[in-house]
């Protein structure tokens, strides 16, 4: 492939990426009141947290339950906060902070 072909491919990929990112803002009037979009808005944050949790727990090598103590405590914190407050960002940040505190052995934990 020539340099022009690489440039052309890069411009096409950039244009498609920009269009896909801009679409929700351009079509906001149409998609904001669509029933399926509202359902996705309610269910997607929890679904993403479940996928991230399954991935995080799945990549850990479990020799014994004590090996994953820090992860399980952080997952419990995320689950409790999500069920209580229903704010995905708060739940994820709190779970991350608890996990990092436990892994690094910060004072008092």
GIKA-V28798 format. One record per backbone hydrogen bond with DSSP energy under -0.5 kcal/mol. NH is the residue of the N-H (numbers start at 0). CO is the residue of the C=O. Records with the same first field share a line. If there is no record, write none. Layout:
NH->CO + CO
This chain:
5->1
6->2
7->3
8->4
9->5
10->6
11->7
12->8
13->9
14->10
15->11
16->12
17->13
18->14
19->15
20->16
21->17
22->18
23->19
24->21
25->21
26->22
27->24
29->26
30->26
31->27
33->30
37->33
38->34
39->35
40->36
41->37
42->38
43->39
46->42
47->43
48->44
49->45
50->46
51->47
52->48
53->49
54->50
55->51
56->52
57->53
58->54
59->56
61->59
62->60
66->63
67->63 + 64
68->65
71->67
72->68
73->69
74->70
75->71
76->72
77->73
78->74
79->75
80->76
81->77
82->78
83->79
84->80
85->80 + 81
90->86
91->87
92->88
93->89
94->90
95->91
96->92
97->93
98->94
99->95
100->96
101->97
102->98
103->99
104->100 + 101
105->100
108->105
